[in-house]
């Protein structure tokens, strides 16, 4: 599999980018437009400040999220999707739709 680096297939590479609970949810929160840190935190109940910072840094390093710092007082920082992030979000749409259709079943199975 020359040229694939550490990945065995495309799904392996994609799942690596959104692995864990928060990354896909952060991308989803950003699909309607730029958000400030506090807005993201409110939109993601249960995420700690430390975890959100870490996940945003990783998403930025993977070029999925852009961090814009506005030089003003007080400083303003906004996060938005890059074109690469938008394309990944579009790929996640069918998965989100599938989850919506099967949420009750998944919940029931997990609560057993």
C-alpha positions as CSV (number, residue, x, y, z in Angstrom):
1,X,0.0,0.0,0.0
2,X,2.6,2.5,-1.0
3,X,1.6,6.1,-0.7
4,X,-0.9,5.6,2.1
5,X,1.5,6.3,5.0
6,X,0.2,4.9,8.3
7,X,-3.3,4.3,7.0
8,X,-4.7,1.0,5.7
9,X,-7.6,2.7,3.9
10,X,-9.5,6.0,3.4
11,X,-11.8,5.2,6.3
12,X,-8.9,4.7,8.6
13,X,-7.5,8.2,7.7
14,X,-10.9,9.9,8.0
15,X,-11.7,8.3,11.4
16,X,-8.3,9.3,12.7
17,X,-9.2,12.9,12.0
18,X,-12.5,12.8,13.9
19,X,-11.6,10.2,16.5
20,X,-12.9,10.6,20.0
21,X,-16.2,12.1,21.1
22,X,-15.6,15.8,20.6
23,X,-13.9,16.4,17.2
24,X,-16.9,15.5,15.0
25,X,-19.2,17.5,17.4
26,X,-17.0,20.5,17.2
27,X,-17.0,20.3,13.4
28,X,-20.7,20.0,13.5
29,X,-21.1,23.1,15.7
30,X,-19.0,25.1,13.3
31,X,-21.1,24.1,10.2
32,X,-23.3,27.2,10.5
33,X,-20.4,29.7,10.7
34,X,-17.6,31.0,13.0
35,X,-17.9,30.6,16.7
36,X,-16.1,32.0,19.7
37,X,-14.7,29.7,22.3
38,X,-17.5,30.3,24.8
39,X,-20.2,29.7,22.1
40,X,-18.6,26.4,21.2
41,X,-18.5,25.4,24.9
42,X,-22.2,26.2,25.3
43,X,-23.0,24.2,22.2
44,X,-21.2,21.2,23.5
45,X,-22.5,20.4,27.0
46,X,-20.2,18.2,28.9
47,X,-16.9,19.2,27.3
48,X,-14.3,20.6,29.7
49,X,-12.4,23.7,28.8
50,X,-9.1,21.8,28.7
51,X,-10.6,19.1,26.3
52,X,-12.1,21.7,24.0
53,X,-8.8,23.6,23.8
54,X,-6.9,20.4,23.1
55,X,-9.4,19.3,20.4
56,X,-9.4,22.7,18.7
57,X,-5.6,22.7,18.6
58,X,-5.6,19.2,17.0
59,X,-8.3,20.2,14.5
60,X,-6.3,23.4,13.6
61,X,-3.1,21.3,13.2
62,X,-5.0,19.0,10.8
63,X,-6.1,22.1,8.9
64,X,-9.8,21.4,9.5
65,X,-10.4,24.5,11.7
66,X,-9.1,28.0,11.3
67,X,-8.4,30.1,14.4
68,X,-8.7,33.9,13.8
69,X,-7.3,36.3,16.4
70,X,-8.7,39.8,16.2
71,X,-6.3,42.4,17.6
72,X,-8.6,44.4,19.8
73,X,-9.3,45.0,23.4
74,X,-10.5,42.6,24.8
75,X,-8.9,40.1,22.4
76,X,-11.4,38.2,20.2
77,X,-10.8,34.7,18.8
78,X,-13.1,32.9,16.4
79,X,-13.0,29.4,15.1
80,X,-14.3,28.5,11.7
81,X,-14.1,25.6,9.2
82,X,-11.5,25.6,6.5
83,X,-12.5,24.3,3.1
84,X,-11.0,21.0,4.1
85,X,-13.2,21.0,7.3
86,X,-16.3,21.8,5.2
87,X,-15.6,18.8,3.0
88,X,-15.2,16.5,6.0
89,X,-18.4,17.9,7.5
90,X,-20.2,17.1,4.2
91,X,-18.9,13.6,4.4
92,X,-20.3,13.3,8.0
93,X,-23.8,14.4,7.0
94,X,-25.0,10.9,6.0
95,X,-23.5,9.5,9.2
96,X,-25.4,12.1,11.2
97,X,-28.6,11.3,9.3
98,X,-28.1,7.6,10.0
99,X,-27.6,8.3,13.7
100,X,-30.8,10.4,13.8
101,X,-32.8,7.5,12.3
102,X,-31.4,4.9,14.7
103,X,-30.8,7.0,17.9
104,X,-33.6,5.2,19.8
105,X,-32.3,1.8,18.9
106,X,-28.7,2.7,19.8
107,X,-29.8,4.2,23.1
108,X,-31.9,1.1,24.0
109,X,-29.0,-1.3,23.1
110,X,-26.5,0.8,25.1
111,X,-28.7,0.9,28.2
112,X,-29.0,-2.9,28.4
